[in-house]
Amino acid sequence: MAESKVPNLKSMRNARQLTQGQLAAAVGVNTRTVLRWENGDGEPGVSELSALAKFFSVSVDQLVSDLLVLAPTELAPTIKNLSDRDLDMWVAKSLGQRVRFVDVGLVYYEDGHGERPVPRFSTEWEHGGPLLEHNRIHLMPVTAGGMFDGAHLDRAGWLARCGDHAITAWGTTALEAGMRALVSVTLGRRARSSI
């Protein structure tokens, strides 16, 4: 087995609790390709390196050198830190969609339709609203200065809870809070791909 040209790939994948197949689907290659990259039997091209860096939120340098200094728990984002397109990606994953990054952004594959853009669940009511209703997500506005998760809130926002689950999430908007609650209930407090 040769030395991997992307030495941090396996540790970053493992830190996010992803299988080789899940990572392969996210960046648009097959599982065997990821295995070859990790074993040093092949190396990603420029577009694949770019997709990997974007997926892991690191630079290409961090993928291919010893510059990666993040602790494993820092590689898998906590749900309370997810927003906008990152949150949309995890909502799509929690719905069972196979999400990957391409030049135009996040896409998922829909049988009979091919690749489609991942909806903006966390910012557009036409996409997030039906999920709030379907999952019986309860929303409550909160004012700045209140407490949530053991900390004082420095700004107003929203609390969201899915149906009868005890997990509550905070967000600056109702949709952001609702989508964080949905992902928390579906995938757990730490975002990871379990699909």
Backbone hydrogen bonds, N-H to C=O, Kabsch-Sander energy under -0.5 kcal/mol:
donor,donor_aa,acceptor,acceptor_aa,energy
6,V,37,W,-0.5
8,N,63,L,-1.5
9,L,6,V,-1.8
12,M,8,N,-2.4
13,R,9,L,-2.5
14,N,10,K,-2.8
15,A,11,S,-2.3
16,R,12,M,-1.4
17,Q,14,N,-1.4
18,L,13,R,-2.3
23,L,19,T,-2.1
24,A,20,Q,-2.6
25,A,21,G,-2.3
26,A,22,Q,-1.9
27,V,23,L,-1.7
28,G,24,A,-1.0
29,V,24,A,-2.5
33,T,30,N,-0.6
34,V,30,N,-1.4
35,L,31,T,-2.2
36,R,32,R,-2.5
37,W,33,T,-2.4
38,E,34,V,-2.6
39,N,35,L,-2.0
40,G,36,R,-0.9
40,G,37,W,-0.7
41,D,36,R,-2.0
42,G,36,R,-1.1
49,L,45,G,-2.8
50,S,46,V,-2.3
51,A,47,S,-2.2
52,L,48,E,-2.8
53,A,49,L,-2.7
54,K,50,S,-2.4
55,F,51,A,-2.5
56,F,52,L,-2.5
57,S,53,A,-0.8
57,S,54,K,-0.5
58,V,53,A,-2.2
63,L,59,S,-1.1
64,V,60,V,-1.9
65,S,61,D,-1.3
68,L,65,S,-0.5
69,V,67,L,-0.6
74,E,71,A,-1.7
75,L,71,A,-0.7
75,L,72,P,-1.0
76,A,72,P,-0.7
79,I,189,R,-1.8
81,N,78,T,-1.8
82,L,79,I,-1.6
86,D,83,S,-1.2
87,L,83,S,-1.2
88,D,84,D,-2.4
89,M,85,R,-2.3
90,W,86,D,-1.7
91,V,87,L,-2.3
92,A,88,D,-2.6
93,K,89,M,-2.3
94,S,90,W,-2.3
95,L,91,V,-1.2
96,G,93,K,-1.7
97,Q,92,A,-2.5
99,V,97,Q,-1.0
100,R,107,V,-2.5
101,F,26,A,-2.0
102,V,105,G,-2.4
105,G,102,V,-1.9
107,V,100,R,-2.5
108,Y,116,R,-2.5
109,Y,98,R,-0.9
110,E,108,Y,-0.5
110,E,114,G,-2.8
111,D,109,Y,-0.5
113,H,110,E,-2.6
114,G,110,E,-2.0
116,R,108,Y,-2.8
118,V,106,L,-1.7
121,F,119,P,-1.7
123,T,120,R,-1.0
124,E,120,R,-2.2
125,W,123,T,-0.5
127,H,124,E,-1.5
128,G,124,E,-2.7
129,G,125,W,-1.9
131,L,127,H,-0.6
132,L,128,G,-2.1
133,E,129,G,-2.2
134,H,130,P,-2.9
135,N,131,L,-2.3
136,R,133,E,-1.4
137,I,132,L,-2.9
138,H,136,R,-0.6
138,H,161,R,-3.3
140,M,159,L,-2.2
142,V,157,G,-2.6
145,G,153,L,-3.4
146,G,143,T,-1.6
148,F,151,A,-2.6
151,A,148,F,-1.7
153,L,146,G,-3.6
157,G,142,V,-2.2
158,W,171,G,-2.8
159,L,140,M,-2.8
160,A,169,A,-2.5
161,R,138,H,-1.9
162,C,167,I,-0.6
163,G,136,R,-2.8
163,G,161,R,-0.6
165,H,162,C,-2.7
169,A,160,A,-2.6
171,G,158,W,-2.0
177,A,173,T,-2.4
178,G,174,A,-2.7
179,M,175,L,-2.8
180,R,176,E,-2.2
181,A,177,A,-2.3
182,L,178,G,-2.3
183,V,179,M,-2.5
184,S,180,R,-2.5
185,V,181,A,-2.4
186,T,182,L,-2.3
187,L,183,V,-3.4
188,G,183,V,-0.7
188,G,184,S,-1.6
191,A,77,P,-1.6
191,A,189,R,-0.6
193,S,16,R,-0.8
194,S,192,R,-0.8
